[in-house]
Amino acid sequence: MAASTGFPIDRPSSSAARLRRPLMAAVAATSLALLLTGCQSTATSTDVLKVERAQGSSENISSLSAVIAANPQDPAAYNVRGSAYGRAGQNSRAIDDFNRAIELNPRFYQAYANRALVERSQGNQTQAAADYNTALQLSPNYDVAYIGRGNLYRQAGRLDDAFSDFNKAIQLDTTDPRAYHNRGLIYQARRQHDKAIDDFSKAISLSPNSAEPYNGRGISYAAQGDDDNAFSDFNTAINLDGKLAESWANQALIYERRGEMARAAKSYSHALKLDPNYAPAKAGLARTRGAVNTAKPA
């Protein structure tokens, strides 16, 4: 059963449904193609599927600073605080701590991978790749570095290289949901939706409170014409994190394909409030708002 989103589902009558079928067929290909693109382009958030925000709190950082004050030559302490700074969005301080950890222990492969993640968020892709490579030279079985480097490759359009890195992490029996989620995105881009659904489902089993894999799986369900399961996944994503424009636009897609244009327009509008530049929501609102206005009596 679909989770409640505050938008009740009223099934159209059978006669109305027959009249709407040509419209639904017309919007299906265009709207789904846009959302597939959107799913790929917004996937950068999956570097941390469900960030523990408390780890980046000022209280936690203060506690970690006290640990460093007591143990100023401990590289692990700097690495942990650097991660906390990164979660708090204090990137320059995070980099400083990772630099210090590496200075104290040049073979501290985790610090290289952590520094790479922050470098990626700053757009320093070349430096990030170098750090991931160093981490893997120091620890060839470090799954986190394969996942991080795989994301670099995927975002650069090097899907085969990305796929290889995600596969390697999975072969190492990783429990990191990002490996499955991001490999699922590649299967999805290749239109291998059965395999994508399997990977998104595995990511969900590892991180059940993260919205992103529900969105990914829902898109693949929709691509297969399974709108009921897609709708359930999109609603679950909204319930888990109502601030993702992607989730609302995805929900709107199903309303649109059902011919429920007013509800679709409402969800697309909500997506645009969250992200005014989200292209699938812009296009969807233009379609559905126009359809609603056309349906109104003169």
VEXVOLUM-496024 format. One line per 10 residues: number of its first residue (from 1); their letters; for each residue x, y, z of C-alpha. Coordinates in nm, 3 decimals, padded with zeros to 5 digits. Example, Ala and Ser with C-alpha at 12.3 -4.5 7.8 and 13.67 -1.06 7.14 Angstrom:
1> as> 01.230,-00.450,00.780 | 01.367,-00.106,00.714 $
end
This chain:
1> maastgfpid> 00.000,00.000,00.000 | 00.131,00.345,-00.085 | 00.233,00.560,00.205 | 00.019,00.863,00.273 | 00.144,01.193,00.134 | -00.152,01.417,00.202 | -00.266,01.388,-00.160 | -00.554,01.136,-00.165 | -00.586,00.910,-00.467 | -00.918,00.926,-00.651 $
11> rpsssaarlr> -00.925,00.666,-00.927 | -01.094,00.794,-01.246 | -01.402,00.613,-01.368 | -01.352,00.352,-01.638 | -01.506,00.577,-01.906 | -01.291,00.872,-01.803 | -00.986,00.649,-01.800 | -01.051,00.543,-02.159 | -01.071,00.907,-02.267 | -00.744,00.987,-02.089 $
21> rplmaavaat> -00.540,00.698,-02.226 | -00.414,00.888,-02.534 | -00.303,01.174,-02.310 | -00.128,00.942,-02.066 | 00.050,00.767,-02.352 | 00.163,01.100,-02.490 | 00.312,01.226,-02.164 | 00.461,00.896,-02.051 | 00.769,00.887,-02.271 | 00.857,01.254,-02.235 $
31> slallltgcq> 00.798,01.284,-01.862 | 00.976,00.959,-01.776 | 01.277,01.048,-01.991 | 01.309,01.380,-01.810 | 01.287,01.216,-01.469 | 01.541,00.952,-01.565 | 01.777,01.237,-01.651 | 01.691,01.411,-01.329 | 01.755,01.099,-01.126 | 02.103,01.070,-01.275 $
41> statstdvlk> 02.188,01.438,-01.233 | 02.072,01.470,-00.871 | 02.246,01.159,-00.749 | 02.543,01.343,-00.599 | 02.359,01.342,-00.267 | 02.411,00.970,-00.248 | 02.770,01.010,-00.135 | 02.610,01.011,00.209 | 02.271,00.846,00.179 | 02.165,00.920,00.534 $
51> veraqgssen> 02.406,01.160,00.702 | 02.408,01.150,01.080 | 02.370,01.524,01.125 | 02.458,01.506,01.494 | 02.811,01.409,01.399 | 02.857,01.756,01.253 | 02.710,01.939,01.552 | 02.907,02.206,01.730 | 02.887,01.999,02.049 | 03.043,01.696,01.880 $
61> isslsaviaa> 03.315,01.907,01.718 | 03.395,02.067,02.054 | 03.425,01.722,02.210 | 03.656,01.606,01.931 | 03.867,01.921,01.970 | 03.913,01.836,02.336 | 04.036,01.489,02.235 | 04.287,01.647,01.996 | 04.405,01.891,02.263 | 04.480,01.593,02.485 $
71> npqdpaaynv> 04.637,01.389,02.200 | 04.780,01.638,01.948 | 04.989,01.372,01.769 | 04.701,01.129,01.707 | 04.615,01.119,01.334 | 04.291,00.930,01.395 | 04.157,01.214,01.607 | 04.214,01.464,01.327 | 04.053,01.229,01.078 | 03.739,01.195,01.290 $
81> rgsaygragq> 03.710,01.568,01.349 | 03.771,01.633,00.980 | 03.475,01.409,00.902 | 03.262,01.604,01.151 | 03.366,01.933,00.993 | 03.276,01.790,00.653 | 02.928,01.694,00.775 | 02.888,02.045,00.913 | 02.982,02.195,00.576 | 03.304,02.346,00.712 $
91> nsraiddfnr> 03.511,02.221,00.422 | 03.830,02.421,00.471 | 03.859,02.305,00.831 | 03.788,01.948,00.722 | 04.069,01.964,00.466 | 04.306,02.108,00.728 | 04.233,01.818,00.963 | 04.277,01.554,00.692 | 04.602,01.720,00.588 | 04.723,01.704,00.946 $
101> aielnprfyq> 04.622,01.338,00.979 | 04.816,01.253,00.663 | 05.115,01.457,00.779 | 05.123,01.255,01.101 | 05.067,00.924,00.917 | 05.134,00.934,00.541 | 04.985,00.582,00.507 | 04.651,00.677,00.662 | 04.442,00.566,00.365 | 04.106,00.656,00.526 $
111> ayanralver> 04.214,01.020,00.554 | 04.297,01.031,00.182 | 03.952,00.899,00.093 | 03.782,01.140,00.334 | 03.978,01.432,00.193 | 03.879,01.323,-00.156 | 03.509,01.337,-00.065 | 03.542,01.696,00.052 | 03.750,01.785,-00.254 | 03.472,01.645,-00.473 $
121> sqgnqtqaaa> 03.216,01.863,-00.300 | 03.436,02.163,-00.378 | 03.465,02.068,-00.745 | 03.830,01.963,-00.723 | 03.779,01.643,-00.920 | 04.142,01.593,-01.023 | 04.269,01.622,-00.666 | 03.991,01.395,-00.545 | 04.084,01.127,-00.801 | 04.448,01.146,-00.695 $
131> dyntalqlsp> 04.351,01.096,-00.330 | 04.124,00.802,-00.409 | 04.405,00.644,-00.612 | 04.648,00.692,-00.323 | 04.402,00.538,-00.078 | 04.369,00.233,-00.303 | 04.743,00.202,-00.349 | 04.779,00.194,00.029 | 04.479,-00.035,00.083 | 04.368,-00.220,-00.235 $
141> nydvayigrg> 04.060,-00.363,-00.063 | 03.923,-00.036,00.071 | 03.563,-00.040,-00.050 | 03.491,00.325,00.038 | 03.759,00.446,-00.202 | 03.623,00.233,-00.485 | 03.276,00.377,-00.427 | 03.405,00.735,-00.413 | 03.619,00.697,-00.723 | 03.331,00.523,-00.898 $
151> nlyrqagrld> 03.114,00.827,-00.837 | 03.382,01.049,-00.986 | 03.385,00.831,-01.296 | 03.006,00.816,-01.317 | 02.965,01.192,-01.298 | 03.233,01.229,-01.567 | 03.036,00.997,-01.795 | 03.288,00.714,-01.763 | 03.019,00.458,-01.687 | 03.226,00.147,-01.762 $
161> dafsdfnkai> 03.501,00.259,-01.521 | 03.242,00.353,-01.259 | 03.065,00.020,-01.299 | 03.395,-00.162,-01.249 | 03.464,00.026,-00.925 | 03.116,-00.034,-00.783 | 03.142,-00.401,-00.876 | 03.477,-00.423,-00.699 | 03.330,-00.275,-00.381 | 03.040,-00.521,-00.397 $
171> qldttdpray> 03.276,-00.812,-00.458 | 03.455,-00.707,-00.139 | 03.125,-00.768,00.045 | 03.074,-00.401,00.121 | 02.786,-00.307,00.348 | 02.791,00.048,00.212 | 02.456,00.113,00.041 | 02.612,00.362,-00.199 | 02.779,00.085,-00.397 | 02.445,-00.075,-00.481 $
181> hnrgliyqar> 02.262,00.254,-00.527 | 02.518,00.394,-00.767 | 02.551,00.072,-00.963 | 02.172,00.078,-00.983 | 02.192,00.422,-01.142 | 02.420,00.284,-01.410 | 02.191,-00.011,-01.477 | 01.909,00.242,-01.498 | 02.099,00.460,-01.745 | 02.150,00.147,-01.954 $
191> rqhdkaiddf> 01.775,00.069,-01.930 | 01.847,-00.256,-01.745 | 01.566,-00.190,-01.503 | 01.531,-00.537,-01.348 | 01.894,-00.523,-01.236 | 01.855,-00.162,-01.126 | 01.555,-00.256,-00.910 | 01.755,-00.535,-00.747 | 02.038,-00.296,-00.662 | 01.811,-00.022,-00.531 $
201> skaislspns> 01.633,-00.283,-00.317 | 01.967,-00.392,-00.171 | 02.055,-00.028,-00.098 | 01.719,00.011,00.077 | 01.785,-00.298,00.290 | 02.116,-00.144,00.400 | 01.984,00.210,00.447 | 01.606,00.190,00.493 | 01.568,00.551,00.606 | 01.727,00.704,00.297 $
211> aepyngrgis> 01.496,00.853,00.036 | 01.732,00.829,-00.262 | 01.714,00.455,-00.336 | 01.334,00.464,-00.315 | 01.336,00.735,-00.582 | 01.575,00.534,-00.795 | 01.373,00.215,-00.766 | 01.048,00.401,-00.830 | 01.182,00.543,-01.155 | 01.275,00.195,-01.276 $
221> yaaqgdddna> 00.933,00.062,-01.175 | 00.775,00.347,-01.372 | 00.995,00.268,-01.671 | 00.852,-00.086,-01.662 | 00.496,00.044,-01.641 | 00.455,-00.063,-01.278 | 00.306,00.266,-01.162 | 00.159,00.129,-00.838 | 00.495,00.019,-00.701 | 00.655,00.337,-00.836 $
231> fsdfntainl> 00.397,00.552,-00.659 | 00.450,00.364,-00.333 | 00.827,00.420,-00.354 | 00.793,00.790,-00.434 | 00.554,00.841,-00.144 | 00.793,00.660,00.089 | 01.074,00.888,-00.030 | 00.859,01.193,00.050 | 00.775,01.059,00.395 | 01.143,00.999,00.468 $
241> dgklaeswan> 01.261,01.337,00.338 | 01.000,01.585,00.221 | 01.263,01.838,00.112 | 01.379,01.656,-00.203 | 01.238,01.815,-00.518 | 01.305,01.491,-00.704 | 01.059,01.297,-00.486 | 00.773,01.540,-00.545 | 00.837,01.552,-00.920 | 00.844,01.173,-00.927 $
251> qaliyerrge> 00.513,01.157,-00.743 | 00.373,01.409,-00.991 | 00.477,01.185,-01.280 | 00.244,00.911,-01.158 | -00.043,01.151,-01.105 | 00.019,01.278,-01.457 | 00.025,00.931,-01.606 | -00.304,00.858,-01.431 | -00.453,01.171,-01.585 | -00.486,01.344,-01.247 $
261> maraaksysh> -00.349,01.672,-01.375 | -00.448,01.898,-01.087 | -00.270,01.676,-00.836 | 00.028,01.644,-01.069 | 00.051,02.021,-01.105 | 00.036,02.059,-00.726 | 00.323,01.816,-00.673 | 00.532,01.969,-00.954 | 00.472,02.313,-00.798 | 00.590,02.185,-00.462 $
271> alkldpnyap> 00.904,02.044,-00.625 | 00.980,02.385,-00.776 | 00.940,02.555,-00.440 | 01.211,02.326,-00.312 | 01.432,02.364,-00.618 | 01.331,02.639,-00.865 | 01.584,02.509,-01.120 | 01.473,02.144,-01.126 | 01.411,02.092,-01.498 | 01.177,01.787,-01.480 $
281> akaglartrg> 00.946,01.979,-01.246 | 00.949,02.288,-01.470 | 00.856,02.083,-01.775 | 00.596,01.881,-01.584 | 00.426,02.188,-01.440 | 00.404,02.347,-01.784 | 00.235,02.035,-01.921 | -00.004,01.971,-01.636 | -00.100,02.330,-01.564 | -00.182,02.373,-01.931 $
291> avntakpa> -00.394,02.058,-01.925 | -00.581,02.177,-01.616 | -00.653,02.516,-01.771 | -00.771,02.356,-02.094 | -01.009,02.129,-01.903 | -01.176,02.419,-01.722 | -01.510,02.537,-01.868 | -01.499,02.865,-02.056 $
end
